[in-house]
Amino acid sequence: MELSELWFVLIAIVFIGFFFLEGFDFGVGMSTRFLARTQTERSVMVNAIGPVWDANEVWLLTGGGAIFAAFPNWYATMFSGYYLPLLAVLLCLIARGVSFEFRSKVPSARWTNIWDWALFFGSLLPPFLLGVLFTSLLKGMPIHKDMNMTAGFTDFINVYSLWGGVTVTLLCFLHGLNFLTLKTEGELRKRSAALAKKVVLAVLGALVVFVGLSWTMTDIFEVRLVPELILVALIVLVYVMSYTFISQKKEGLAFTMSGLGLAFTVSAIFVGLFPRVMVSSINKAFDLTVYNAASGAYSLKVMTIVAVTILPFVLGYTVWSYYIFRKRVTDKEHLTY
């Protein structure tokens, strides 16, 4: 395996980690408007992700940084061509991060409500916009021979990309509901499980449509038929199992299944792309690949050494932080956020 191929795999793993971890953060943020009946319940939900949300977001920054260092041509084309949607994601994440810290600083219902809405939209829009971005990568964008992208409105916004955004949003919503069944008690926990049972059916329906659209509007099944079919089967299986585990009140297993569903979905996107990193809708010869978009061999070698050295510490800290904050959150304790 060449180092450029290895870094494509590492970037895929980083985005899998991002959607697995930040996915439930987004889902909890969305749930604050669909599930909570009182301000206290909303505070309990926010405190369930309060200690970990910022660390989870770092995975997105790591992914962007890895693309910049390992594939500068990919970074230049994507971050310039997708400037507006990525700026919207950044602004939403800023508003969301500020809402965690500000919502409880002033004893005013109006003040708290403003920041709760910021939390909701800051959790709803990023997965939708990232879903639009990744699915439009699969469909192809107008990339020219010089690696410049000149996309119009319909290149970004079309049936396929919009449905991809909706599907990713639903996956995160379900993952967040399953997380709440693990981290809360009483009526809130029961309502989370009840809503998760309904949402998982919507997820399965959305995935069936998305697979159908992918079959007709992209070439991922043409270039990677067997791996994609295996991943689709795994995705359907884990969500069926998630529904079963929710019904059996096996909350940890249900959460694991919804997390694996997100992981397999992101994997299917990267498998469908490889060895491309961006598909040109103008000419296949203009595709950006792991070979023509990569940094030099020396840069990739140094990056690999650094990554292998640092990664165990990052993973160790992540596991340790989740172990420390493993207890359920209730309204009987001091709610920091």
Buried (B, 14 or more C-beta within 10 A) or exposed (E): EEBBBBBBEBBBBBBBBBBBBBBBBBBBBBBBBEBBEEEEBBBBBBBBBBBBBEBBBBBBEBBBBBBBBBBBBBBBBBBEBBEEBBEBBEEBBEBBBBBBEBBBEEEEEEBBEBBBBBBBBBBBBBBBBBBBBBBBBBBBBBBEEEBEBEBEEEBBEBEBBBBBBBBBBBBBBBBBBBBBBBBBBEEBBEBBBBBBBEBBEBBBEBBEEBBEBBBEBBBBBEBBEEBBEBBBEBBBBBBEBBBBBBEEEBBEBBBBBBBBBBBBBBBBBBBBBBBBBBBBBBEEEBBBBBEBBBBEEEBBEEBBEEBEEEEEEBEEEBEEBEEEBEEBBBBEEEBEB
